[in-house]
Structure formats: C-alpha cells, structure tokens
C-alpha cells in the first residue's frame, strides 16, 4: 500500500498523541500532519504561509471543539471549496449529541465517530478507519489546491 497523507485537526495534546500511537500500530504507511486549531487547518489546506509545500491530505480527521475556528466552520469551508469538497472528512469528537451529529452530516461530513475514552477502544476505532477508508473504499485522487 502506498503512503497516504492524513490531516489531524485536534487541539488536545493527549488526543494527538493517542492518534499518533494508534496509527503507528496500523499497517498503513502514512504521513500525519497536525493542525492545532481551525485557522491552522485552513492555512494548511489552502497552502498559506508556511504550508505551501505541504501535501494535500487524502483524509481529514476533524475534532469539533477547536480554538480560533471550530470544527463546524472548518468542515463548512472544506465542503464549499471546489478542490477540497471531495476529500473525506471524518469528524472525531467526544460529543455524541444528536444536534452535533446532525449538524455535521448537514455540512457533508463523510462520517461521524465518537472518540472512545480508553486506549484499546481508540486503537480499535483507528483500525476500523484504516480498514474501511484504505482497504475497502476507493478514495478520490489527491487534489492539489491552488496556492493563495
């Protein structure tokens, strides 16, 4: 399997580390970029400032509760952009509120997962992400966003 580029949009250092460890246990060859807030995520996706040479992600893991711009705002920007809208976005949140779930699907999230609290369950979720998104699904070709 070729290497895939992932973007994790997460502000919690513990969740970032947990995600990195979980993907390290998978068979997936990956490059994981991390955006620590919503504005940084959009800068990375739109190739602004220091992110001009960053590869475009093939999959985005997006938390909802972020500083600067929340996950809903980031999701809306992604899905409204002609070159980004086909990039799969997995919302990975601690919230299991029906309103959050419905809102994210209304903004065209590709799926919504509630973050497990313990390590082994989190590893299981990441393995299922790997199995589904990189073994079963045909992802769209990588798109290169024009630099702004």
C-alpha angles and dihedrals in degrees: 000000000000121000116272129208116231130186118207113195104196136133100193110093092205092053091046091053092045091051092048091050092046094052090045088062092054127089089236117116103219148159111217119201118189128212112193097200140015096263092051089051092054092046089053094046094046093043096240130159112340093000100071093114098039112122115247110254122246090204133021124208106200131191117204103216104065134148122250096011120018125229094259091057091047092048091050092051092048095049094046094053113093094219097042104038094088093053107106114244120199112195107215109186141153088228119097093175112140090225092057092047094048091045093052094048088047087057089051101256108173092223141347122221128181112226112245115230099221127066100238092050090048090051088052092053092050091049089052090049088052093045095047104035099037105028106032106024126069104226120212115259114273111271124211114220115218111250113249 
